[in-house]
Amino acid sequence: MSNVNQQKGFTLIELMIVVAIIGILAAIALPAYQTYTNKARMTEVVNATASAKSAVEVCAQVNNGVANCEADNNGVPSDIPVTDPLPGVATAANGIITATASNDSNLENAAGTANATITMTPDFNNGQVTWLTVCDPTEFC
């Protein structure tokens, strides 16, 4: 009888290939995950505009236009300043709503100089309000 020692396991090359594949997958997945989480954080900012949007839509219906739909006027709520962890919401003349991410969200604008924002501009046509939405940075929308 011969006593043969068989080694079992992986070679160093095989292990290095597996590590390289995992590294490539991580390099692809990490940026996609970060974009996804930033969009999810921006959803909170968008949701903060709900009451202002509803009020502007009602104001537009009652006044047959958005000309007088602004903060503290025609049922549109007052501006809400940014307070951590809540985003801020401001309604300007003609029903334009701007929401700003809080400092806690760690969302910055494209220039990196301020918190990310979303601007919603109403268009009243044929008794219906449609919204044009612009985000800064644009990839958050």
Chimera marker file (.cmm) of the C-alpha trace (Angstrom):
<marker_set name="trace">
<marker id="1" x="0.000" y="0.000" z="0.000" r="1" g="1" b="0" radius="0.5"/>
<marker id="2" x="1.279" y="3.370" z="-0.877" r="1" g="1" b="0" radius="0.5"/>
<marker id="3" x="0.597" y="6.287" z="1.362" r="1" g="1" b="0" radius="0.5"/>
<marker id="4" x="-0.125" y="9.260" z="-0.886" r="1" g="1" b="0" radius="0.5"/>
<marker id="5" x="-0.596" y="12.667" z="0.725" r="1" g="1" b="0" radius="0.5"/>
<marker id="6" x="-3.120" y="14.609" z="-1.272" r="1" g="1" b="0" radius="0.5"/>
<marker id="7" x="-3.330" y="18.265" z="-0.526" r="1" g="1" b="0" radius="0.5"/>
<marker id="8" x="-6.708" y="19.899" z="-0.679" r="1" g="1" b="0" radius="0.5"/>
<marker id="9" x="-7.452" y="23.588" z="-1.004" r="1" g="1" b="0" radius="0.5"/>
<marker id="10" x="-6.907" y="26.501" z="-3.319" r="1" g="1" b="0" radius="0.5"/>
<marker id="11" x="-3.714" y="27.712" z="-4.860" r="1" g="1" b="0" radius="0.5"/>
<marker id="12" x="-2.469" y="31.224" z="-4.308" r="1" g="1" b="0" radius="0.5"/>
<marker id="13" x="-3.336" y="32.168" z="-7.896" r="1" g="1" b="0" radius="0.5"/>
<marker id="14" x="-6.924" y="30.997" z="-7.473" r="1" g="1" b="0" radius="0.5"/>
<marker id="15" x="-7.310" y="33.050" z="-4.285" r="1" g="1" b="0" radius="0.5"/>
<marker id="16" x="-5.824" y="36.120" z="-5.968" r="1" g="1" b="0" radius="0.5"/>
<marker id="17" x="-8.305" y="35.790" z="-8.850" r="1" g="1" b="0" radius="0.5"/>
<marker id="18" x="-11.216" y="35.655" z="-6.415" r="1" g="1" b="0" radius="0.5"/>
<marker id="19" x="-9.936" y="38.739" z="-4.567" r="1" g="1" b="0" radius="0.5"/>
<marker id="20" x="-9.540" y="40.594" z="-7.882" r="1" g="1" b="0" radius="0.5"/>
<marker id="21" x="-13.108" y="39.725" z="-8.928" r="1" g="1" b="0" radius="0.5"/>
<marker id="22" x="-14.483" y="40.921" z="-5.593" r="1" g="1" b="0" radius="0.5"/>
<marker id="23" x="-12.488" y="44.158" z="-5.939" r="1" g="1" b="0" radius="0.5"/>
<marker id="24" x="-13.896" y="44.807" z="-9.410" r="1" g="1" b="0" radius="0.5"/>
<marker id="25" x="-17.463" y="44.152" z="-8.255" r="1" g="1" b="0" radius="0.5"/>
<marker id="26" x="-16.979" y="46.478" z="-5.268" r="1" g="1" b="0" radius="0.5"/>
<marker id="27" x="-15.595" y="49.226" z="-7.513" r="1" g="1" b="0" radius="0.5"/>
<marker id="28" x="-18.752" y="49.050" z="-9.622" r="1" g="1" b="0" radius="0.5"/>
<marker id="29" x="-21.261" y="48.618" z="-6.811" r="1" g="1" b="0" radius="0.5"/>
<marker id="30" x="-20.030" y="51.275" z="-4.362" r="1" g="1" b="0" radius="0.5"/>
<marker id="31" x="-20.705" y="54.352" z="-6.552" r="1" g="1" b="0" radius="0.5"/>
<marker id="32" x="-24.123" y="52.976" z="-7.488" r="1" g="1" b="0" radius="0.5"/>
<marker id="33" x="-24.928" y="52.432" z="-3.812" r="1" g="1" b="0" radius="0.5"/>
<marker id="34" x="-23.823" y="55.959" z="-2.888" r="1" g="1" b="0" radius="0.5"/>
<marker id="35" x="-26.005" y="57.445" z="-5.637" r="1" g="1" b="0" radius="0.5"/>
<marker id="36" x="-28.937" y="55.366" z="-4.406" r="1" g="1" b="0" radius="0.5"/>
<marker id="37" x="-28.532" y="56.493" z="-0.796" r="1" g="1" b="0" radius="0.5"/>
<marker id="38" x="-28.234" y="60.158" z="-1.843" r="1" g="1" b="0" radius="0.5"/>
<marker id="39" x="-31.452" y="59.881" z="-3.855" r="1" g="1" b="0" radius="0.5"/>
<marker id="40" x="-33.142" y="58.291" z="-0.849" r="1" g="1" b="0" radius="0.5"/>
<marker id="41" x="-32.008" y="61.175" z="1.388" r="1" g="1" b="0" radius="0.5"/>
<marker id="42" x="-33.268" y="63.672" z="-1.205" r="1" g="1" b="0" radius="0.5"/>
<marker id="43" x="-36.704" y="61.999" z="-1.049" r="1" g="1" b="0" radius="0.5"/>
<marker id="44" x="-37.083" y="63.399" z="2.461" r="1" g="1" b="0" radius="0.5"/>
<marker id="45" x="-36.509" y="66.891" z="1.074" r="1" g="1" b="0" radius="0.5"/>
<marker id="46" x="-39.084" y="66.310" z="-1.677" r="1" g="1" b="0" radius="0.5"/>
<marker id="47" x="-41.617" y="64.998" z="0.853" r="1" g="1" b="0" radius="0.5"/>
<marker id="48" x="-41.184" y="68.151" z="2.937" r="1" g="1" b="0" radius="0.5"/>
<marker id="49" x="-42.717" y="70.154" z="0.076" r="1" g="1" b="0" radius="0.5"/>
<marker id="50" x="-46.041" y="68.268" z="0.178" r="1" g="1" b="0" radius="0.5"/>
<marker id="51" x="-48.002" y="70.773" z="2.256" r="1" g="1" b="0" radius="0.5"/>
<marker id="52" x="-46.687" y="73.759" z="0.302" r="1" g="1" b="0" radius="0.5"/>
<marker id="53" x="-47.452" y="72.044" z="-3.021" r="1" g="1" b="0" radius="0.5"/>
<marker id="54" x="-51.025" y="71.274" z="-1.965" r="1" g="1" b="0" radius="0.5"/>
<marker id="55" x="-51.540" y="74.825" z="-0.756" r="1" g="1" b="0" radius="0.5"/>
<marker id="56" x="-50.188" y="76.320" z="-3.997" r="1" g="1" b="0" radius="0.5"/>
<marker id="57" x="-52.437" y="74.010" z="-6.035" r="1" g="1" b="0" radius="0.5"/>
<marker id="58" x="-55.509" y="75.074" z="-4.043" r="1" g="1" b="0" radius="0.5"/>
<marker id="59" x="-54.472" y="78.723" z="-4.301" r="1" g="1" b="0" radius="0.5"/>
<marker id="60" x="-54.085" y="78.362" z="-8.069" r="1" g="1" b="0" radius="0.5"/>
<marker id="61" x="-57.528" y="76.800" z="-8.401" r="1" g="1" b="0" radius="0.5"/>
<marker id="62" x="-59.206" y="79.476" z="-6.270" r="1" g="1" b="0" radius="0.5"/>
<marker id="63" x="-57.389" y="82.409" z="-7.906" r="1" g="1" b="0" radius="0.5"/>
<marker id="64" x="-57.256" y="80.962" z="-11.430" r="1" g="1" b="0" radius="0.5"/>
<marker id="65" x="-53.461" y="81.230" z="-11.477" r="1" g="1" b="0" radius="0.5"/>
<marker id="66" x="-50.340" y="81.176" z="-9.329" r="1" g="1" b="0" radius="0.5"/>
<marker id="67" x="-49.663" y="84.935" z="-9.331" r="1" g="1" b="0" radius="0.5"/>
<marker id="68" x="-50.563" y="85.491" z="-5.650" r="1" g="1" b="0" radius="0.5"/>
<marker id="69" x="-49.534" y="82.092" z="-4.295" r="1" g="1" b="0" radius="0.5"/>
<marker id="70" x="-46.632" y="82.727" z="-1.945" r="1" g="1" b="0" radius="0.5"/>
<marker id="71" x="-45.746" y="82.185" z="1.703" r="1" g="1" b="0" radius="0.5"/>
<marker id="72" x="-48.247" y="83.633" z="4.202" r="1" g="1" b="0" radius="0.5"/>
<marker id="73" x="-50.664" y="84.521" z="1.408" r="1" g="1" b="0" radius="0.5"/>
<marker id="74" x="-53.846" y="82.845" z="0.106" r="1" g="1" b="0" radius="0.5"/>
<marker id="75" x="-53.523" y="79.824" z="2.382" r="1" g="1" b="0" radius="0.5"/>
<marker id="76" x="-49.906" y="79.026" z="1.506" r="1" g="1" b="0" radius="0.5"/>
<marker id="77" x="-48.002" y="78.175" z="4.711" r="1" g="1" b="0" radius="0.5"/>
<marker id="78" x="-45.123" y="80.209" z="6.094" r="1" g="1" b="0" radius="0.5"/>
<marker id="79" x="-41.564" y="79.401" z="5.141" r="1" g="1" b="0" radius="0.5"/>
<marker id="80" x="-39.902" y="76.715" z="7.238" r="1" g="1" b="0" radius="0.5"/>
<marker id="81" x="-36.230" y="77.362" z="8.016" r="1" g="1" b="0" radius="0.5"/>
<marker id="82" x="-33.690" y="74.553" z="7.771" r="1" g="1" b="0" radius="0.5"/>
<marker id="83" x="-33.284" y="72.914" z="11.175" r="1" g="1" b="0" radius="0.5"/>
<marker id="84" x="-31.368" y="69.707" z="11.765" r="1" g="1" b="0" radius="0.5"/>
<marker id="85" x="-32.499" y="67.062" z="10.998" r="1" g="1" b="0" radius="0.5"/>
<marker id="86" x="-35.404" y="68.620" z="9.044" r="1" g="1" b="0" radius="0.5"/>
<marker id="87" x="-35.166" y="70.244" z="5.609" r="1" g="1" b="0" radius="0.5"/>
<marker id="88" x="-36.369" y="73.781" z="5.000" r="1" g="1" b="0" radius="0.5"/>
<marker id="89" x="-39.149" y="74.840" z="2.639" r="1" g="1" b="0" radius="0.5"/>
<marker id="90" x="-39.660" y="78.313" z="1.184" r="1" g="1" b="0" radius="0.5"/>
<marker id="91" x="-42.459" y="79.443" z="-1.125" r="1" g="1" b="0" radius="0.5"/>
<marker id="92" x="-41.601" y="82.468" z="-3.254" r="1" g="1" b="0" radius="0.5"/>
<marker id="93" x="-43.741" y="84.612" z="-5.545" r="1" g="1" b="0" radius="0.5"/>
<marker id="94" x="-45.811" y="82.784" z="-8.146" r="1" g="1" b="0" radius="0.5"/>
<marker id="95" x="-45.839" y="79.589" z="-6.076" r="1" g="1" b="0" radius="0.5"/>
<marker id="96" x="-42.218" y="78.605" z="-6.672" r="1" g="1" b="0" radius="0.5"/>
<marker id="97" x="-41.186" y="76.224" z="-3.895" r="1" g="1" b="0" radius="0.5"/>
<marker id="98" x="-37.579" y="75.712" z="-2.856" r="1" g="1" b="0" radius="0.5"/>
<marker id="99" x="-36.655" y="72.994" z="-0.381" r="1" g="1" b="0" radius="0.5"/>
<marker id="100" x="-33.184" y="72.785" z="1.140" r="1" g="1" b="0" radius="0.5"/>
<marker id="101" x="-31.605" y="69.694" z="2.659" r="1" g="1" b="0" radius="0.5"/>
<marker id="102" x="-30.609" y="69.848" z="6.299" r="1" g="1" b="0" radius="0.5"/>
<marker id="103" x="-27.000" y="69.801" z="7.448" r="1" g="1" b="0" radius="0.5"/>
<marker id="104" x="-27.542" y="66.322" z="8.908" r="1" g="1" b="0" radius="0.5"/>
<marker id="105" x="-28.372" y="64.892" z="5.489" r="1" g="1" b="0" radius="0.5"/>
<marker id="106" x="-24.822" y="65.512" z="4.214" r="1" g="1" b="0" radius="0.5"/>
<marker id="107" x="-26.199" y="66.458" z="0.792" r="1" g="1" b="0" radius="0.5"/>
<marker id="108" x="-24.324" y="69.285" z="-0.928" r="1" g="1" b="0" radius="0.5"/>
<marker id="109" x="-25.106" y="71.229" z="-4.072" r="1" g="1" b="0" radius="0.5"/>
<marker id="110" x="-23.102" y="70.680" z="-7.252" r="1" g="1" b="0" radius="0.5"/>
<marker id="111" x="-20.579" y="73.386" z="-6.328" r="1" g="1" b="0" radius="0.5"/>
<marker id="112" x="-20.124" y="71.941" z="-2.842" r="1" g="1" b="0" radius="0.5"/>
<marker id="113" x="-20.784" y="75.345" z="-1.295" r="1" g="1" b="0" radius="0.5"/>
<marker id="114" x="-24.227" y="74.803" z="0.268" r="1" g="1" b="0" radius="0.5"/>
<marker id="115" x="-26.818" y="72.146" z="1.014" r="1" g="1" b="0" radius="0.5"/>
<marker id="116" x="-28.608" y="70.447" z="-1.876" r="1" g="1" b="0" radius="0.5"/>
<marker id="117" x="-31.864" y="72.036" z="-3.040" r="1" g="1" b="0" radius="0.5"/>
<marker id="118" x="-34.900" y="71.191" z="-5.073" r="1" g="1" b="0" radius="0.5"/>
<marker id="119" x="-36.874" y="73.929" z="-6.829" r="1" g="1" b="0" radius="0.5"/>
<marker id="120" x="-40.433" y="73.253" z="-7.942" r="1" g="1" b="0" radius="0.5"/>
<marker id="121" x="-42.049" y="75.708" z="-10.341" r="1" g="1" b="0" radius="0.5"/>
<marker id="122" x="-45.821" y="75.469" z="-10.882" r="1" g="1" b="0" radius="0.5"/>
<marker id="123" x="-47.443" y="75.876" z="-14.269" r="1" g="1" b="0" radius="0.5"/>
<marker id="124" x="-51.193" y="76.538" z="-14.176" r="1" g="1" b="0" radius="0.5"/>
<marker id="125" x="-52.853" y="75.643" z="-17.444" r="1" g="1" b="0" radius="0.5"/>
<marker id="126" x="-56.465" y="74.666" z="-18.179" r="1" g="1" b="0" radius="0.5"/>
<marker id="127" x="-57.294" y="74.436" z="-14.478" r="1" g="1" b="0" radius="0.5"/>
<marker id="128" x="-54.439" y="72.079" z="-13.727" r="1" g="1" b="0" radius="0.5"/>
<marker id="129" x="-51.125" y="72.640" z="-11.954" r="1" g="1" b="0" radius="0.5"/>
<marker id="130" x="-48.069" y="70.803" z="-13.266" r="1" g="1" b="0" radius="0.5"/>
<marker id="131" x="-44.680" y="71.024" z="-11.598" r="1" g="1" b="0" radius="0.5"/>
<marker id="132" x="-41.257" y="71.530" z="-13.138" r="1" g="1" b="0" radius="0.5"/>
<marker id="133" x="-38.673" y="70.116" z="-10.748" r="1" g="1" b="0" radius="0.5"/>
<marker id="134" x="-34.982" y="71.051" z="-10.761" r="1" g="1" b="0" radius="0.5"/>
<marker id="135" x="-32.444" y="69.626" z="-8.316" r="1" g="1" b="0" radius="0.5"/>
<marker id="136" x="-29.024" y="70.931" z="-7.416" r="1" g="1" b="0" radius="0.5"/>
<marker id="137" x="-27.153" y="68.651" z="-7.946" r="1" g="1" b="0" radius="0.5"/>
<marker id="138" x="-29.144" y="67.218" z="-10.838" r="1" g="1" b="0" radius="0.5"/>
<marker id="139" x="-28.311" y="63.564" z="-10.151" r="1" g="1" b="0" radius="0.5"/>
<marker id="140" x="-30.372" y="63.655" z="-6.945" r="1" g="1" b="0" radius="0.5"/>
<marker id="141" x="-33.663" y="63.860" z="-8.863" r="1" g="1" b="0" radius="0.5"/>
<link id1="1" id2="2" r="1" g="1" b="0" radius="0.2"/>
<link id1="2" id2="3" r="1" g="1" b="0" radius="0.2"/>
<link id1="3" id2="4" r="1" g="1" b="0" radius="0.2"/>
<link id1="4" id2="5" r="1" g="1" b="0" radius="0.2"/>
<link id1="5" id2="6" r="1" g="1" b="0" radius="0.2"/>
<link id1="6" id2="7" r="1" g="1" b="0" radius="0.2"/>
<link id1="7" id2="8" r="1" g="1" b="0" radius="0.2"/>
<link id1="8" id2="9" r="1" g="1" b="0" radius="0.2"/>
<link id1="9" id2="10" r="1" g="1" b="0" radius="0.2"/>
<link id1="10" id2="11" r="1" g="1" b="0" radius="0.2"/>
<link id1="11" id2="12" r="1" g="1" b="0" radius="0.2"/>
<link id1="12" id2="13" r="1" g="1" b="0" radius="0.2"/>
<link id1="13" id2="14" r="1" g="1" b="0" radius="0.2"/>
<link id1="14" id2="15" r="1" g="1" b="0" radius="0.2"/>
<link id1="15" id2="16" r="1" g="1" b="0" radius="0.2"/>
<link id1="16" id2="17" r="1" g="1" b="0" radius="0.2"/>
<link id1="17" id2="18" r="1" g="1" b="0" radius="0.2"/>
<link id1="18" id2="19" r="1" g="1" b="0" radius="0.2"/>
<link id1="19" id2="20" r="1" g="1" b="0" radius="0.2"/>
<link id1="20" id2="21" r="1" g="1" b="0" radius="0.2"/>
<link id1="21" id2="22" r="1" g="1" b="0" radius="0.2"/>
<link id1="22" id2="23" r="1" g="1" b="0" radius="0.2"/>
<link id1="23" id2="24" r="1" g="1" b="0" radius="0.2"/>
<link id1="24" id2="25" r="1" g="1" b="0" radius="0.2"/>
<link id1="25" id2="26" r="1" g="1" b="0" radius="0.2"/>
<link id1="26" id2="27" r="1" g="1" b="0" radius="0.2"/>
<link id1="27" id2="28" r="1" g="1" b="0" radius="0.2"/>
<link id1="28" id2="29" r="1" g="1" b="0" radius="0.2"/>
<link id1="29" id2="30" r="1" g="1" b="0" radius="0.2"/>
<link id1="30" id2="31" r="1" g="1" b="0" radius="0.2"/>
<link id1="31" id2="32" r="1" g="1" b="0" radius="0.2"/>
<link id1="32" id2="33" r="1" g="1" b="0" radius="0.2"/>
<link id1="33" id2="34" r="1" g="1" b="0" radius="0.2"/>
<link id1="34" id2="35" r="1" g="1" b="0" radius="0.2"/>
<link id1="35" id2="36" r="1" g="1" b="0" radius="0.2"/>
<link id1="36" id2="37" r="1" g="1" b="0" radius="0.2"/>
<link id1="37" id2="38" r="1" g="1" b="0" radius="0.2"/>
<link id1="38" id2="39" r="1" g="1" b="0" radius="0.2"/>
<link id1="39" id2="40" r="1" g="1" b="0" radius="0.2"/>
<link id1="40" id2="41" r="1" g="1" b="0" radius="0.2"/>
<link id1="41" id2="42" r="1" g="1" b="0" radius="0.2"/>
<link id1="42" id2="43" r="1" g="1" b="0" radius="0.2"/>
<link id1="43" id2="44" r="1" g="1" b="0" radius="0.2"/>
<link id1="44" id2="45" r="1" g="1" b="0" radius="0.2"/>
<link id1="45" id2="46" r="1" g="1" b="0" radius="0.2"/>
<link id1="46" id2="47" r="1" g="1" b="0" radius="0.2"/>
<link id1="47" id2="48" r="1" g="1" b="0" radius="0.2"/>
<link id1="48" id2="49" r="1" g="1" b="0" radius="0.2"/>
<link id1="49" id2="50" r="1" g="1" b="0" radius="0.2"/>
<link id1="50" id2="51" r="1" g="1" b="0" radius="0.2"/>
<link id1="51" id2="52" r="1" g="1" b="0" radius="0.2"/>
<link id1="52" id2="53" r="1" g="1" b="0" radius="0.2"/>
<link id1="53" id2="54" r="1" g="1" b="0" radius="0.2"/>
<link id1="54" id2="55" r="1" g="1" b="0" radius="0.2"/>
<link id1="55" id2="56" r="1" g="1" b="0" radius="0.2"/>
<link id1="56" id2="57" r="1" g="1" b="0" radius="0.2"/>
<link id1="57" id2="58" r="1" g="1" b="0" radius="0.2"/>
<link id1="58" id2="59" r="1" g="1" b="0" radius="0.2"/>
<link id1="59" id2="60" r="1" g="1" b="0" radius="0.2"/>
<link id1="60" id2="61" r="1" g="1" b="0" radius="0.2"/>
<link id1="61" id2="62" r="1" g="1" b="0" radius="0.2"/>
<link id1="62" id2="63" r="1" g="1" b="0" radius="0.2"/>
<link id1="63" id2="64" r="1" g="1" b="0" radius="0.2"/>
<link id1="64" id2="65" r="1" g="1" b="0" radius="0.2"/>
<link id1="65" id2="66" r="1" g="1" b="0" radius="0.2"/>
<link id1="66" id2="67" r="1" g="1" b="0" radius="0.2"/>
<link id1="67" id2="68" r="1" g="1" b="0" radius="0.2"/>
<link id1="68" id2="69" r="1" g="1" b="0" radius="0.2"/>
<link id1="69" id2="70" r="1" g="1" b="0" radius="0.2"/>
<link id1="70" id2="71" r="1" g="1" b="0" radius="0.2"/>
<link id1="71" id2="72" r="1" g="1" b="0" radius="0.2"/>
<link id1="72" id2="73" r="1" g="1" b="0" radius="0.2"/>
<link id1="73" id2="74" r="1" g="1" b="0" radius="0.2"/>
<link id1="74" id2="75" r="1" g="1" b="0" radius="0.2"/>
<link id1="75" id2="76" r="1" g="1" b="0" radius="0.2"/>
<link id1="76" id2="77" r="1" g="1" b="0" radius="0.2"/>
<link id1="77" id2="78" r="1" g="1" b="0" radius="0.2"/>
<link id1="78" id2="79" r="1" g="1" b="0" radius="0.2"/>
<link id1="79" id2="80" r="1" g="1" b="0" radius="0.2"/>
<link id1="80" id2="81" r="1" g="1" b="0" radius="0.2"/>
<link id1="81" id2="82" r="1" g="1" b="0" radius="0.2"/>
<link id1="82" id2="83" r="1" g="1" b="0" radius="0.2"/>
<link id1="83" id2="84" r="1" g="1" b="0" radius="0.2"/>
<link id1="84" id2="85" r="1" g="1" b="0" radius="0.2"/>
<link id1="85" id2="86" r="1" g="1" b="0" radius="0.2"/>
<link id1="86" id2="87" r="1" g="1" b="0" radius="0.2"/>
<link id1="87" id2="88" r="1" g="1" b="0" radius="0.2"/>
<link id1="88" id2="89" r="1" g="1" b="0" radius="0.2"/>
<link id1="89" id2="90" r="1" g="1" b="0" radius="0.2"/>
<link id1="90" id2="91" r="1" g="1" b="0" radius="0.2"/>
<link id1="91" id2="92" r="1" g="1" b="0" radius="0.2"/>
<link id1="92" id2="93" r="1" g="1" b="0" radius="0.2"/>
<link id1="93" id2="94" r="1" g="1" b="0" radius="0.2"/>
<link id1="94" id2="95" r="1" g="1" b="0" radius="0.2"/>
<link id1="95" id2="96" r="1" g="1" b="0" radius="0.2"/>
<link id1="96" id2="97" r="1" g="1" b="0" radius="0.2"/>
<link id1="97" id2="98" r="1" g="1" b="0" radius="0.2"/>
<link id1="98" id2="99" r="1" g="1" b="0" radius="0.2"/>
<link id1="99" id2="100" r="1" g="1" b="0" radius="0.2"/>
<link id1="100" id2="101" r="1" g="1" b="0" radius="0.2"/>
<link id1="101" id2="102" r="1" g="1" b="0" radius="0.2"/>
<link id1="102" id2="103" r="1" g="1" b="0" radius="0.2"/>
<link id1="103" id2="104" r="1" g="1" b="0" radius="0.2"/>
<link id1="104" id2="105" r="1" g="1" b="0" radius="0.2"/>
<link id1="105" id2="106" r="1" g="1" b="0" radius="0.2"/>
<link id1="106" id2="107" r="1" g="1" b="0" radius="0.2"/>
<link id1="107" id2="108" r="1" g="1" b="0" radius="0.2"/>
<link id1="108" id2="109" r="1" g="1" b="0" radius="0.2"/>
<link id1="109" id2="110" r="1" g="1" b="0" radius="0.2"/>
<link id1="110" id2="111" r="1" g="1" b="0" radius="0.2"/>
<link id1="111" id2="112" r="1" g="1" b="0" radius="0.2"/>
<link id1="112" id2="113" r="1" g="1" b="0" radius="0.2"/>
<link id1="113" id2="114" r="1" g="1" b="0" radius="0.2"/>
<link id1="114" id2="115" r="1" g="1" b="0" radius="0.2"/>
<link id1="115" id2="116" r="1" g="1" b="0" radius="0.2"/>
<link id1="116" id2="117" r="1" g="1" b="0" radius="0.2"/>
<link id1="117" id2="118" r="1" g="1" b="0" radius="0.2"/>
<link id1="118" id2="119" r="1" g="1" b="0" radius="0.2"/>
<link id1="119" id2="120" r="1" g="1" b="0" radius="0.2"/>
<link id1="120" id2="121" r="1" g="1" b="0" radius="0.2"/>
<link id1="121" id2="122" r="1" g="1" b="0" radius="0.2"/>
<link id1="122" id2="123" r="1" g="1" b="0" radius="0.2"/>
<link id1="123" id2="124" r="1" g="1" b="0" radius="0.2"/>
<link id1="124" id2="125" r="1" g="1" b="0" radius="0.2"/>
<link id1="125" id2="126" r="1" g="1" b="0" radius="0.2"/>
<link id1="126" id2="127" r="1" g="1" b="0" radius="0.2"/>
<link id1="127" id2="128" r="1" g="1" b="0" radius="0.2"/>
<link id1="128" id2="129" r="1" g="1" b="0" radius="0.2"/>
<link id1="129" id2="130" r="1" g="1" b="0" radius="0.2"/>
<link id1="130" id2="131" r="1" g="1" b="0" radius="0.2"/>
<link id1="131" id2="132" r="1" g="1" b="0" radius="0.2"/>
<link id1="132" id2="133" r="1" g="1" b="0" radius="0.2"/>
<link id1="133" id2="134" r="1" g="1" b="0" radius="0.2"/>
<link id1="134" id2="135" r="1" g="1" b="0" radius="0.2"/>
<link id1="135" id2="136" r="1" g="1" b="0" radius="0.2"/>
<link id1="136" id2="137" r="1" g="1" b="0" radius="0.2"/>
<link id1="137" id2="138" r="1" g="1" b="0" radius="0.2"/>
<link id1="138" id2="139" r="1" g="1" b="0" radius="0.2"/>
<link id1="139" id2="140" r="1" g="1" b="0" radius="0.2"/>
<link id1="140" id2="141" r="1" g="1" b="0" radius="0.2"/>
</marker_set>
